[in-house]
Amino acid sequence: MAKIDVNGDGKADFSINFTQIVAALTLFASILGSYYTLKGKLDQLEVRVERAERLPAQEVRTKDLEVLSTKFDLKLDKVSIQAKENMDNIKDLARELRNNYKRNR
């Protein structure tokens, strides 16, 4: 264990051993590795953005929007119908349970 005297008063201000040195170096290597990994990912993203900026802008046609709107409306109608059917089934089950409960009393 190395004792280090910083201010020269003859008393050790702090001490450091081999495991602490290894831990500090491992931490430093980990931070350094993370930095270069993230830097590489950012560089890749910058290249992808530059490529995307060179592509022509895509146009959205009103016909495409109308088709999407129609599909959405049909799906919404289907969900609405299914919800009504489910509510009817729940009401039927509730009636049946009430009737069975009254009979069993």
VEXNUTI-782381 format. One record per atom (N, C-alpha, C, O, CB): residue number from 1; residue in three letters; atom name; x, y, z. Coordinates in steps of 0.05 Angstrom, whole numbers, m for minus. Glycine has a CB too. Example, Ala and Ser with C-alpha at 12.3 -4.5 7.8 and 13.67 -1.06 7.14 Angstrom:
% residues 2
R:1:ALA:N:264:m114:156 $
R:1:ALA:CA:246:m90:156 $
R:1:ALA:C:264:m66:156 $
R:1:ALA:O:285:m66:169 $
R:1:ALA:CB:226:m89:181 $
R:2:SER:N:257:m45:142 $
R:2:SER:CA:273:m21:143 $
R:2:SER:C:258:1:157 $
R:2:SER:O:268:23:161 $
R:2:SER:CB:282:m12:114 $
END
This chain:
% residues 105
R:1:MET:N:17:m23:0 $
R:1:MET:CA:0:0:0 $
R:1:MET:C:18:25:0 $
R:1:MET:O:36:27:16 $
R:1:MET:CB:m19:0:24 $
R:2:ALA:N:13:42:m18 $
R:2:ALA:CA:29:67:m21 $
R:2:ALA:C:15:89:m6 $
R:2:ALA:O:m9:94:m10 $
R:2:ALA:CB:33:74:m51 $
R:3:LYS:N:30:102:12 $
R:3:LYS:CA:20:125:27 $
R:3:LYS:C:31:150:15 $
R:3:LYS:O:55:152:10 $
R:3:LYS:CB:26:123:58 $
R:4:ILE:N:13:169:9 $
R:4:ILE:CA:22:193:m5 $
R:4:ILE:C:18:217:13 $
R:4:ILE:O:m3:221:24 $
R:4:ILE:CB:6:196:m32 $
R:5:ASP:N:39:233:15 $
R:5:ASP:CA:39:258:31 $
R:5:ASP:C:39:281:11 $
R:5:ASP:O:59:286:m2 $
R:5:ASP:CB:63:259:51 $
R:6:VAL:N:17:295:9 $
R:6:VAL:CA:15:317:m10 $
R:6:VAL:C:26:343:1 $
R:6:VAL:O:40:357:m13 $
R:6:VAL:CB:m14:321:m18 $
R:7:ASN:N:19:350:26 $
R:7:ASN:CA:27:376:36 $
R:7:ASN:C:54:376:51 $
R:7:ASN:O:62:398:60 $
R:7:ASN:CB:5:386:54 $
R:8:GLY:N:67:354:53 $
R:8:GLY:CA:94:352:65 $
R:8:GLY:C:95:355:95 $
R:8:GLY:O:116:362:106 $
R:8:GLY:CB:110:374:53 $
R:9:ASP:N:74:348:109 $
R:9:ASP:CA:74:350:139 $
R:9:ASP:C:84:324:152 $
R:9:ASP:O:85:323:177 $
R:9:ASP:CB:47:357:148 $
R:10:GLY:N:91:304:136 $
R:10:GLY:CA:101:279:147 $
R:10:GLY:C:79:259:152 $
R:10:GLY:O:85:235:158 $
R:10:GLY:CB:115:284:173 $
R:11:LYS:N:54:266:151 $
R:11:LYS:CA:32:247:154 $
R:11:LYS:C:20:241:127 $
R:11:LYS:O:19:258:109 $
R:11:LYS:CB:10:259:173 $
R:12:ALA:N:12:216:123 $
R:12:ALA:CA:0:208:97 $
R:12:ALA:C:m27:220:94 $
R:12:ALA:O:m45:218:111 $
R:12:ALA:CB:m1:177:95 $
R:13:ASP:N:m31:234:72 $
R:13:ASP:CA:m57:247:66 $
R:13:ASP:C:m77:227:55 $
R:13:ASP:O:m101:228:62 $
R:13:ASP:CB:m54:270:47 $
R:14:PHE:N:m67:208:39 $
R:14:PHE:CA:m84:186:30 $
R:14:PHE:C:m66:163:22 $
R:14:PHE:O:m42:167:16 $
R:14:PHE:CB:m103:195:7 $
R:15:SER:N:m79:140:21 $
R:15:SER:CA:m64:116:13 $
R:15:SER:C:m79:102:m9 $
R:15:SER:O:m103:104:m12 $
R:15:SER:CB:m59:97:37 $
R:16:ILE:N:m64:88:m26 $
R:16:ILE:CA:m76:74:m48 $
R:16:ILE:C:m62:47:m51 $
R:16:ILE:O:m38:45:m47 $
R:16:ILE:CB:m72:91:m75 $
R:17:ASN:N:m78:27:m58 $
R:17:ASN:CA:m66:0:m61 $
R:17:ASN:C:m71:m9:m89 $
R:17:ASN:O:m84:4:m106 $
R:17:ASN:CB:m78:m20:m41 $
R:18:PHE:N:m61:m33:m95 $
R:18:PHE:CA:m62:m44:m122 $
R:18:PHE:C:m90:m48:m132 $
R:18:PHE:O:m96:m42:m156 $
R:18:PHE:CB:m46:m70:m124 $
R:19:THR:N:m108:m58:m116 $
R:19:THR:CA:m136:m63:m125 $
R:19:THR:C:m150:m37:m131 $
R:19:THR:O:m167:m36:m150 $
R:19:THR:CB:m152:m78:m103 $
R:20:GLN:N:m144:m16:m117 $
R:20:GLN:CA:m156:10:m123 $
R:20:GLN:C:m146:21:m149 $
R:20:GLN:O:m161:34:m164 $
R:20:GLN:CB:m151:30:m100 $
R:21:ILE:N:m120:17:m155 $
R:21:ILE:CA:m109:25:m181 $
R:21:ILE:C:m122:10:m203 $
R:21:ILE:O:m130:22:m224 $
R:21:ILE:CB:m79:21:m181 $
R:22:VAL:N:m125:m16:m200 $
R:22:VAL:CA:m138:m33:m221 $
R:22:VAL:C:m167:m24:m225 $
R:22:VAL:O:m176:m22:m247 $
R:22:VAL:CB:m137:m62:m213 $
R:23:ALA:N:m181:m18:m203 $
R:23:ALA:CA:m209:m10:m205 $
R:23:ALA:C:m211:17:m219 $
R:23:ALA:O:m229:21:m236 $
R:23:ALA:CB:m222:m7:m177 $
R:24:ALA:N:m193:35:m213 $
R:24:ALA:CA:m193:61:m227 $
R:24:ALA:C:m188:59:m256 $
R:24:ALA:O:m201:72:m273 $
R:24:ALA:CB:m173:80:m214 $
R:25:LEU:N:m168:42:m264 $
R:25:LEU:CA:m162:38:m292 $
R:25:LEU:C:m185:24:m307 $
R:25:LEU:O:m191:30:m330 $
R:25:LEU:CB:m136:21:m294 $
R:26:THR:N:m198:5:m293 $
R:26:THR:CA:m221:m9:m305 $
R:26:THR:C:m244:11:m310 $
R:26:THR:O:m256:11:m331 $
R:26:THR:CB:m231:m32:m287 $
R:27:LEU:N:m248:28:m291 $
R:27:LEU:CA:m269:49:m294 $
R:27:LEU:C:m262:67:m317 $
R:27:LEU:O:m280:74:m334 $
R:27:LEU:CB:m272:65:m268 $
R:28:PHE:N:m238:76:m319 $
R:28:PHE:CA:m229:93:m341 $
R:28:PHE:C:m232:80:m368 $
R:28:PHE:O:m241:92:m387 $
R:28:PHE:CB:m199:102:m336 $
R:29:ALA:N:m224:54:m369 $
R:29:ALA:CA:m227:39:m395 $
R:29:ALA:C:m256:36:m402 $
R:29:ALA:O:m263:37:m426 $
R:29:ALA:CB:m213:12:m392 $
R:30:SER:N:m273:31:m383 $
R:30:SER:CA:m302:29:m388 $
R:30:SER:C:m313:55:m399 $
R:30:SER:O:m328:54:m419 $
R:30:SER:CB:m317:20:m362 $
R:31:ILE:N:m307:77:m387 $
R:31:ILE:CA:m316:103:m396 $
R:31:ILE:C:m306:109:m424 $
R:31:ILE:O:m321:118:m441 $
R:31:ILE:CB:m308:125:m377 $
R:32:LEU:N:m281:103:m429 $
R:32:LEU:CA:m269:107:m455 $
R:32:LEU:C:m282:90:m476 $
R:32:LEU:O:m288:100:m498 $
R:32:LEU:CB:m238:102:m454 $
R:33:GLY:N:m287:65:m470 $
R:33:GLY:CA:m301:47:m489 $
R:33:GLY:C:m329:56:m495 $
R:33:GLY:O:m337:55:m518 $
R:33:GLY:CB:m301:19:m478 $
R:34:SER:N:m343:65:m475 $
R:34:SER:CA:m370:76:m479 $
R:34:SER:C:m370:100:m497 $
R:34:SER:O:m387:103:m514 $
R:34:SER:CB:m384:82:m452 $
R:35:TYR:N:m350:117:m493 $
R:35:TYR:CA:m348:142:m509 $
R:35:TYR:C:m344:134:m539 $
R:35:TYR:O:m358:145:m556 $
R:35:TYR:CB:m324:159:m500 $
R:36:TYR:N:m326:116:m544 $
R:36:TYR:CA:m320:110:m572 $
R:36:TYR:C:m343:94:m585 $
R:36:TYR:O:m349:97:m609 $
R:36:TYR:CB:m295:94:m575 $
R:37:THR:N:m357:78:m569 $
R:37:THR:CA:m381:63:m579 $
R:37:THR:C:m402:83:m587 $
R:37:THR:O:m414:81:m609 $
R:37:THR:CB:m391:43:m558 $
R:38:LEU:N:m408:102:m569 $
R:38:LEU:CA:m429:122:m575 $
R:38:LEU:C:m421:140:m598 $
R:38:LEU:O:m438:148:m615 $
R:38:LEU:CB:m435:139:m550 $
R:39:LYS:N:m395:147:m600 $
R:39:LYS:CA:m386:164:m622 $
R:39:LYS:C:m389:149:m648 $
R:39:LYS:O:m397:162:m668 $
R:39:LYS:CB:m356:171:m617 $
R:40:GLY:N:m384:123:m649 $
R:40:GLY:CA:m388:108:m673 $
R:40:GLY:C:m417:107:m681 $
R:40:GLY:O:m423:109:m705 $
R:40:GLY:CB:m377:80:m669 $
R:41:LYS:N:m434:103:m662 $
R:41:LYS:CA:m463:103:m668 $
R:41:LYS:C:m473:130:m679 $
R:41:LYS:O:m488:131:m697 $
R:41:LYS:CB:m480:95:m643 $
R:42:LEU:N:m463:151:m667 $
R:42:LEU:CA:m470:178:m676 $
R:42:LEU:C:m460:183:m705 $
R:42:LEU:O:m474:195:m721 $
R:42:LEU:CB:m459:200:m657 $
R:43:ASP:N:m436:174:m710 $
R:43:ASP:CA:m425:177:m737 $
R:43:ASP:C:m443:162:m758 $
R:43:ASP:O:m448:172:m780 $
R:43:ASP:CB:m396:167:m739 $
R:44:GLN:N:m451:138:m750 $
R:44:GLN:CA:m468:122:m768 $
R:44:GLN:C:m495:137:m773 $
R:44:GLN:O:m505:138:m795 $
R:44:GLN:CB:m473:94:m757 $
R:45:LEU:N:m506:148:m752 $
R:45:LEU:CA:m531:162:m754 $
R:45:LEU:C:m528:187:m772 $
R:45:LEU:O:m546:193:m788 $
R:45:LEU:CB:m542:170:m727 $
R:46:GLU:N:m506:201:m769 $
R:46:GLU:CA:m501:225:m786 $
R:46:GLU:C:m500:217:m815 $
R:46:GLU:O:m510:231:m832 $
R:46:GLU:CB:m475:239:m777 $
R:47:VAL:N:m487:195:m821 $
R:47:VAL:CA:m485:185:m849 $
R:47:VAL:C:m513:179:m859 $
R:47:VAL:O:m520:185:m882 $
R:47:VAL:CB:m467:161:m851 $
R:48:ARG:N:m529:165:m843 $
R:48:ARG:CA:m556:158:m851 $
R:48:ARG:C:m573:183:m856 $
R:48:ARG:O:m589:184:m875 $
R:48:ARG:CB:m570:140:m830 $
R:49:VAL:N:m570:203:m839 $
R:49:VAL:CA:m585:228:m842 $
R:49:VAL:C:m577:242:m868 $
R:49:VAL:O:m594:253:m883 $
R:49:VAL:CB:m582:247:m818 $
R:50:GLU:N:m551:243:m873 $
R:50:GLU:CA:m542:256:m898 $
R:50:GLU:C:m553:242:m922 $
R:50:GLU:O:m561:255:m942 $
R:50:GLU:CB:m511:256:m899 $
R:51:ARG:N:m553:215:m922 $
R:51:ARG:CA:m564:200:m944 $
R:51:ARG:C:m594:205:m947 $
R:51:ARG:O:m604:208:m970 $
R:51:ARG:CB:m560:169:m940 $
R:52:ALA:N:m608:207:m925 $
R:52:ALA:CA:m637:212:m926 $
R:52:ALA:C:m643:240:m937 $
R:52:ALA:O:m663:244:m950 $
R:52:ALA:CB:m649:208:m898 $
R:53:GLU:N:m625:259:m930 $
R:53:GLU:CA:m630:286:m940 $
R:53:GLU:C:m626:288:m970 $
R:53:GLU:O:m637:305:m983 $
R:53:GLU:CB:m611:306:m926 $
R:54:ARG:N:m609:271:m981 $
R:54:ARG:CA:m605:271:m1010 $
R:54:ARG:C:m628:258:m1026 $
R:54:ARG:O:m630:263:m1050 $
R:54:ARG:CB:m579:258:m1017 $
R:55:LEU:N:m644:242:m1013 $
R:55:LEU:CA:m666:229:m1027 $
R:55:LEU:C:m688:250:m1034 $
R:55:LEU:O:m690:270:m1020 $
R:55:LEU:CB:m678:206:m1009 $
R:56:PRO:N:m702:245:m1055 $
R:56:PRO:CA:m724:264:m1062 $
R:56:PRO:C:m746:262:m1041 $
R:56:PRO:O:m752:241:m1030 $
R:56:PRO:CB:m735:258:m1090 $
R:57:ALA:N:m759:284:m1037 $
R:57:ALA:CA:m782:285:m1018 $
R:57:ALA:C:m805:269:m1029 $
R:57:ALA:O:m811:270:m1052 $
R:57:ALA:CB:m790:314:m1012 $
R:58:GLN:N:m817:253:m1011 $
R:58:GLN:CA:m840:237:m1019 $
R:58:GLN:C:m866:254:m1018 $
R:58:GLN:O:m870:270:m1000 $
R:58:GLN:CB:m843:212:m1002 $
R:59:GLU:N:m882:250:m1039 $
R:59:GLU:CA:m907:265:m1040 $
R:59:GLU:C:m930:248:m1030 $
R:59:GLU:O:m931:224:m1036 $
R:59:GLU:CB:m912:275:m1068 $
R:60:VAL:N:m947:260:m1014 $
R:60:VAL:CA:m971:246:m1005 $
R:60:VAL:C:m994:255:m1022 $
R:60:VAL:O:m1001:279:m1022 $
R:60:VAL:CB:m976:251:m974 $
R:61:ARG:N:m1006:236:m1036 $
R:61:ARG:CA:m1028:244:m1053 $
R:61:ARG:C:m1054:244:m1038 $
R:61:ARG:O:m1057:229:m1019 $
R:61:ARG:CB:m1029:225:m1077 $
R:62:THR:N:m1073:260:m1047 $
R:62:THR:CA:m1099:261:m1033 $
R:62:THR:C:m1113:234:m1036 $
R:62:THR:O:m1129:227:m1019 $
R:62:THR:CB:m1116:284:m1045 $
R:63:LYS:N:m1108:220:m1058 $
R:63:LYS:CA:m1121:194:m1061 $
R:63:LYS:C:m1112:175:m1039 $
R:63:LYS:O:m1128:159:m1029 $
R:63:LYS:CB:m1115:183:m1089 $
R:64:ASP:N:m1086:175:m1033 $
R:64:ASP:CA:m1075:158:m1012 $
R:64:ASP:C:m1088:165:m985 $
R:64:ASP:O:m1095:148:m969 $
R:64:ASP:CB:m1045:161:m1010 $
R:65:LEU:N:m1092:191:m980 $
R:65:LEU:CA:m1104:200:m955 $
R:65:LEU:C:m1133:191:m954 $
R:65:LEU:O:m1143:183:m932 $
R:65:LEU:CB:m1102:230:m952 $
R:66:GLU:N:m1147:192:m976 $
R:66:GLU:CA:m1175:183:m977 $
R:66:GLU:C:m1177:153:m971 $
R:66:GLU:O:m1195:145:m957 $
R:66:GLU:CB:m1188:190:m1004 $
R:67:VAL:N:m1159:138:m982 $
R:67:VAL:CA:m1160:109:m978 $
R:67:VAL:C:m1154:103:m948 $
R:67:VAL:O:m1168:86:m936 $
R:67:VAL:CB:m1138:95:m995 $
R:68:LEU:N:m1135:116:m937 $
R:68:LEU:CA:m1129:113:m908 $
R:68:LEU:C:m1153:121:m891 $
R:68:LEU:O:m1159:107:m871 $
R:68:LEU:CB:m1104:128:m900 $
R:69:SER:N:m1166:143:m898 $
R:69:SER:CA:m1189:152:m883 $
R:69:SER:C:m1211:132:m885 $
R:69:SER:O:m1225:126:m865 $
R:69:SER:CB:m1198:179:m893 $
R:70:THR:N:m1216:121:m908 $
R:70:THR:CA:m1237:100:m912 $
R:70:THR:C:m1231:75:m895 $
R:70:THR:O:m1249:65:m882 $
R:70:THR:CB:m1240:93:m942 $
R:71:LYS:N:m1206:66:m896 $
R:71:LYS:CA:m1198:43:m880 $
R:71:LYS:C:m1202:48:m851 $
R:71:LYS:O:m1212:31:m836 $
R:71:LYS:CB:m1169:35:m886 $
R:72:PHE:N:m1195:72:m842 $
R:72:PHE:CA:m1198:79:m814 $
R:72:PHE:C:m1227:79:m806 $
R:72:PHE:O:m1235:68:m785 $
R:72:PHE:CB:m1185:106:m808 $
R:73:ASP:N:m1244:91:m823 $
R:73:ASP:CA:m1273:92:m817 $
R:73:ASP:C:m1285:64:m816 $
R:73:ASP:O:m1301:58:m799 $
R:73:ASP:CB:m1288:108:m838 $
R:74:LEU:N:m1277:46:m834 $
R:74:LEU:CA:m1287:18:m834 $
R:74:LEU:C:m1278:4:m809 $
R:74:LEU:O:m1294:m11:m797 $
R:74:LEU:CB:m1277:3:m859 $
R:75:LYS:N:m1253:7:m801 $
R:75:LYS:CA:m1244:m6:m776 $
R:75:LYS:C:m1259:5:m752 $
R:75:LYS:O:m1266:m10:m734 $
R:75:LYS:CB:m1214:m2:m773 $
R:76:LEU:N:m1264:31:m752 $
R:76:LEU:CA:m1278:43:m730 $
R:76:LEU:C:m1307:33:m728 $
R:76:LEU:O:m1317:27:m706 $
R:76:LEU:CB:m1278:74:m732 $
R:77:ASP:N:m1320:30:m751 $
R:77:ASP:CA:m1347:19:m752 $
R:77:ASP:C:m1347:m10:m742 $
R:77:ASP:O:m1365:m18:m727 $
R:77:ASP:CB:m1358:20:m780 $
R:78:LYS:N:m1327:m25:m750 $
R:78:LYS:CA:m1325:m53:m742 $
R:78:LYS:C:m1322:m55:m711 $
R:78:LYS:O:m1334:m72:m698 $
R:78:LYS:CB:m1301:m67:m756 $
R:79:VAL:N:m1305:m38:m700 $
R:79:VAL:CA:m1301:m38:m671 $
R:79:VAL:C:m1326:m30:m657 $
R:79:VAL:O:m1333:m41:m636 $
R:79:VAL:CB:m1278:m19:m663 $
R:80:SER:N:m1340:m10:m668 $
R:80:SER:CA:m1365:m1:m656 $
R:80:SER:C:m1386:m23:m656 $
R:80:SER:O:m1400:m28:m636 $
R:80:SER:CB:m1376:23:m671 $
R:81:ILE:N:m1389:m37:m678 $
R:81:ILE:CA:m1408:m60:m679 $
R:81:ILE:C:m1401:m81:m659 $
R:81:ILE:O:m1418:m92:m646 $
R:81:ILE:CB:m1409:m71:m708 $
R:82:GLN:N:m1375:m88:m658 $
R:82:GLN:CA:m1366:m109:m639 $
R:82:GLN:C:m1371:m101:m610 $
R:82:GLN:O:m1379:m117:m594 $
R:82:GLN:CB:m1336:m115:m643 $
R:83:ALA:N:m1367:m75:m604 $
R:83:ALA:CA:m1372:m65:m577 $
R:83:ALA:C:m1402:m68:m570 $
R:83:ALA:O:m1409:m75:m548 $
R:83:ALA:CB:m1363:m36:m574 $
R:84:LYS:N:m1419:m61:m589 $
R:84:LYS:CA:m1448:m64:m584 $
R:84:LYS:C:m1456:m93:m580 $
R:84:LYS:O:m1472:m99:m562 $
R:84:LYS:CB:m1464:m52:m608 $
R:85:GLU:N:m1445:m111:m596 $
R:85:GLU:CA:m1450:m139:m592 $
R:85:GLU:C:m1441:m149:m565 $
R:85:GLU:O:m1454:m164:m552 $
R:85:GLU:CB:m1437:m156:m615 $
R:86:ASN:N:m1417:m140:m557 $
R:86:ASN:CA:m1407:m148:m531 $
R:86:ASN:C:m1425:m137:m508 $
R:86:ASN:O:m1430:m152:m489 $
R:86:ASN:CB:m1379:m137:m527 $
R:87:MET:N:m1435:m113:m511 $
R:87:MET:CA:m1453:m102:m491 $
R:87:MET:C:m1479:m118:m489 $
R:87:MET:O:m1489:m123:m467 $
R:87:MET:CB:m1459:m72:m497 $
R:88:ASP:N:m1489:m126:m513 $
R:88:ASP:CA:m1514:m142:m513 $
R:88:ASP:C:m1508:m169:m499 $
R:88:ASP:O:m1525:m179:m484 $
R:88:ASP:CB:m1523:m147:m542 $
R:89:ASN:N:m1486:m181:m505 $
R:89:ASN:CA:m1479:m207:m492 $
R:89:ASN:C:m1476:m204:m462 $
R:89:ASN:O:m1485:m221:m447 $
R:89:ASN:CB:m1453:m218:m504 $
R:90:ILE:N:m1464:m182:m453 $
R:90:ILE:CA:m1461:m177:m424 $
R:90:ILE:C:m1488:m173:m411 $
R:90:ILE:O:m1493:m184:m389 $
R:90:ILE:CB:m1443:m152:m419 $
R:91:LYS:N:m1506:m159:m424 $
R:91:LYS:CA:m1533:m155:m413 $
R:91:LYS:C:m1548:m181:m412 $
R:91:LYS:O:m1562:m186:m392 $
R:91:LYS:CB:m1549:m135:m430 $
R:92:ASP:N:m1546:m198:m432 $
R:92:ASP:CA:m1559:m224:m432 $
R:92:ASP:C:m1548:m242:m409 $
R:92:ASP:O:m1563:m255:m395 $
R:92:ASP:CB:m1555:m239:m459 $
R:93:LEU:N:m1522:m242:m405 $
R:93:LEU:CA:m1510:m257:m383 $
R:93:LEU:C:m1519:m246:m356 $
R:93:LEU:O:m1524:m262:m338 $
R:93:LEU:CB:m1479:m256:m385 $
R:94:ALA:N:m1521:m220:m354 $
R:94:ALA:CA:m1530:m208:m328 $
R:94:ALA:C:m1559:m217:m322 $
R:94:ALA:O:m1565:m224:m300 $
R:94:ALA:CB:m1528:m178:m329 $
R:95:ARG:N:m1576:m216:m343 $
R:95:ARG:CA:m1604:m224:m339 $
R:95:ARG:C:m1605:m254:m331 $
R:95:ARG:O:m1620:m261:m313 $
R:95:ARG:CB:m1620:m220:m365 $
R:96:GLU:N:m1589:m270:m345 $
R:96:GLU:CA:m1589:m299:m339 $
R:96:GLU:C:m1580:m304:m310 $
R:96:GLU:O:m1591:m321:m296 $
R:96:GLU:CB:m1572:m314:m359 $
R:97:LEU:N:m1559:m290:m302 $
R:97:LEU:CA:m1549:m293:m274 $
R:97:LEU:C:m1570:m285:m254 $
R:97:LEU:O:m1573:m298:m233 $
R:97:LEU:CB:m1523:m278:m271 $
R:98:ARG:N:m1584:m262:m259 $
R:98:ARG:CA:m1604:m253:m241 $
R:98:ARG:C:m1627:m273:m238 $
R:98:ARG:O:m1637:m279:m216 $
R:98:ARG:CB:m1616:m226:m250 $
R:99:ASN:N:m1635:m284:m262 $
R:99:ASN:CA:m1657:m304:m261 $
R:99:ASN:C:m1649:m329:m247 $
R:99:ASN:O:m1664:m340:m231 $
R:99:ASN:CB:m1666:m311:m290 $
R:100:ASN:N:m1624:m339:m251 $
R:100:ASN:CA:m1615:m363:m237 $
R:100:ASN:C:m1612:m358:m208 $
R:100:ASN:O:m1617:m376:m192 $
R:100:ASN:CB:m1588:m372:m249 $
R:101:TYR:N:m1604:m334:m200 $
R:101:TYR:CA:m1601:m328:m171 $
R:101:TYR:C:m1628:m328:m158 $
R:101:TYR:O:m1630:m338:m135 $
R:101:TYR:CB:m1587:m301:m168 $
R:102:LYS:N:m1648:m317:m171 $
R:102:LYS:CA:m1675:m316:m159 $
R:102:LYS:C:m1687:m344:m157 $
R:102:LYS:O:m1700:m350:m137 $
R:102:LYS:CB:m1694:m299:m176 $
R:103:ARG:N:m1682:m361:m176 $
R:103:ARG:CA:m1692:m389:m175 $
R:103:ARG:C:m1679:m405:m153 $
R:103:ARG:O:m1692:m422:m141 $
R:103:ARG:CB:m1687:m403:m202 $
R:104:ASN:N:m1654:m400:m148 $
R:104:ASN:CA:m1639:m416:m128 $
R:104:ASN:C:m1646:m408:m99 $
R:104:ASN:O:m1638:m422:m81 $
R:104:ASN:CB:m1610:m414:m133 $
R:105:ARG:N:m1658:m386:m96 $
R:105:ARG:CA:m1665:m376:m68 $
R:105:ARG:C:m1686:m391:m57 $
R:105:ARG:O:m1695:m386:m35 $
R:105:ARG:CB:m1672:m347:m68 $
END
